[in-house]
């Protein structure tokens, strides 16, 4: 089966990236008349990187860790006081 597709395709041959020589963008129909297509494509390509992103610590994880430490310290203190008094 053949499907007729009429799409605007923007091809960037000079990506200024050592890993990629060409990028292909399929432009949304409502943006096809925009004068900013090439600039937006270059901006998008500039934001892409292969480096691993730093792992962000979730605030809930930090709160849970601090709560666990506080509970452990409280149990240790109570145990020390009970065994010290007996």
N, C-alpha and C positions, 0 to 999 in steps of 0.2 A: 504494500500500500504506500502511496506517495502522498505526503501531506504538504500543501503549499504554505510556506511561511515567509512572511515579509517582515524582517527585523533589521534594524540598524545595528551594525556591528562596528565597533571602534577597535582598531588594532594598533597597539603601540609596539614598534619594532626596537626602539632604544629605551629599555627600561631603567638604564643606569644602575643595574643590579648585577653583581658578579655571578649569580646563580641562574637568572632567567634572561633569555634573549628576546622574548616576545610575550606580550600579554594581549588577551582578547576579551573585550567587554561587550556584552549584549545589552544594548541600551533600552530602557523602558520606553514604550511608545509615547508617553506624555512628556518625556524629557528629550525627545529627538530633535526638537527645534532649539534647544538650549545652546548658547554660545560658550558655555562653561564646560562642555564635555571633556575636552582634552585636559584642561586644568584640573578637573575633578579626578580624572583617571590618573594623572601624574601624582596628585596629592594622595590618592588611595595607595598607589604603588610605593610612595615614599614612606607610608606608615606600616607597610608589611615588612616583617623581619623574621628571620629563622632562629634567632636567639631564643633560648628558653626564657619565659617570663618568670619573674620572681614569684615564689609562692606567697600569697597573702594569707595571713593568719586570720581566721574568722573570729570576730569578737566573742561569739558564744563559746568557742573553744578556749579562749583565754579565761573567760569567766568560770567555765567548768574546771579548768586547771587550777585556778586560784582557790575555788571552793573546795576542791579535793585536797589541796595542800592545807587549807585552814581546818578542814575536818580531821585530817590526819594529825595535825599539830594538837588539836583539841583532845583527841582520843589519847595521844601520847601523854599530854599533860595530866589528864584525868587518871590514866593508868599509873603514872609516876606518883601522883598525890595519894592514890589509894594504897599502893604498895609501900610508899614511904611512911604512911600513917599506921599501917598494921604492924 
